[in-house]
Amino acid sequence: MSALAHGWLEPADVYVNDPILAKIRLCEPGQILIDAKVQRISPLGLDVVVDAERLTLGVVNCEVDVQLVVAGQKLALRTTVAGRSATLAGQVLLVLRFSSVLQAHSKGDNSTSGNLSTNVTAPRLWDCSAEFFPTALALNPARYNDYIYFKVLAVSAQGLRLVCSQRNKMLLPGLQLKLQMSLPMIGEACIDVRVKQVSVHADERKRAFDVVVKVLMLESYAREMIAQYLIQFGRVDSLDALRADGLNPPSVARGVDFYFLRSKQDHADVLNLRLTAHRQFGNFRKSDVRADDLDDEADDSARILIGKHKGRTVASARFRFIQKDQPLTMQAHIHCEGGLPPREQIVEVSRACTDPEYRRGNLFANVVHQLFVSAIPAGRHFVLLVSLPNLLDFYRSIGCRELGLTQYDEFWNGEQHLLLMNAVHVCLGRDVGPVVWNLMFREPYEYLLERGAIYPSTLDRLRLLAYRGIGVVTDFWFWLFRPKILV
């Protein structure tokens, strides 16, 4: 008869000293709660013994409300009578199958979660990586020193989908747990959840429970860690959707793979990205610009950096390691060659762009890092570039200086200003302040220093020691106020 409620699942026995109490009543007007003794329990149902004189049952499959107390947590459950049989001394055994969760709250907490039906559609969840599955651990409230181990299949700020062994037969709908979740390559986060639904895995041989939980409380640090895991390893098709769920990864760039363009498809993707990025900034004078219009001869003689996230092109920049006899791309500025460093020390950068959806996550800074680690070890210490008026202040803030030369082109919406950056100086903090150095140039400096490609003086080391100290305050300020960065 037990199979009517628990299927082929073997329920767990409930002993006298287990912290599990129950009261039941028929779902009919005028019925009162009566005490019931729980004998067996599983995530699918429970077996209880009640006094036959105090409970008059109707037909089998009638509905019964159950008030279950598990280690101080009060669960109000709607059940269906799957079977009944008489026992000794006027007792009757009822086999009850769970149908829904009415309410659930902890001891001393009068608030309820309100109509948590097990059939409610779960919130949108992002699948975790099959190669880097997170895991979670929770203390079983119903048993002393017993832990439940979960594999996390999908996650969001609203809920999670988990898998655990069928040995955890006291994992009940409505039960509140405190999960200690371990995110590979990221860290650990503590999450308060409530079990919404527990179902038996379709494959009997796997002997596992599929568990859907609702997140009750998620600290800011946990949100960032989950977002960082998803952007690096999860199946995220839209960063805007992730942010709309309250999950904003601290570093978008960590989930982006950078390499130099190597196929026609890569080039087509770069042209489309250029069109999207410049159009979002309003950089085109004409409205009928196409992706092919952003291709020119300089692409053939340049290294085109491309950054991809899950197959989507999200960043690009064009680097030209020009030789002594090669002309500059900025043909209108050729007459200023006398004021420029030797060409064998220059990298000409143009067509730098990032996907509008992937901004505000240090992606542009990582493009700069890729430039520096390619150019400085090759003896190319100077970066030559142009900027339209809308980004001129930004480029000044990261150590670029204007050469006083501009070019007007009917294609672009505004004058192009010629800029020069000393990449070594900004890495050493000479041309930038401590905030910008910590945000933009600390990582390439440390990498180039370790490789022996950069040689700081004693004064430089003292300066950067002070910058690092200020960087602790800077990191806290950015974490606290979350300023929006446009690139």
Protein Blocks (a to p, Z undefined) as FASTA:
>chain_A
ZZmmnomadcddddfklccdddddddbehiacdddddfbdcfkbccddddfklpccddeh
iacdddddeehiacddddddfbdcddeehiacdddddfbdfbdcdehiabdeehaafkbc
cdddddddfklcccdddddfkbghiacddddfbdcfkbccddddfklmmbcghiacdddd
ddehibccddddddfbdcddfblmlopaddddddfbdcfklmmmmmmmmmmmmccfbfkl
mmmnopacfblmlmpccdddfbfklmmmmmmmmmmmmmmnopafbfkbcfklmgcfklmm
cccddddeehiafbdcddddddfklccfklmlmmmmmmpccfklcccdehiacdfklgon
ommmmmmmmmmmmmmmnopabccddddfklmmmmmmnopacehiacddfkbgcddddddd
dfklmmnommpcfklmmmmmmmmmmmmmmnopaccdfklmmmmmmmmmmmmmmmmmmmmn
opacfZZ
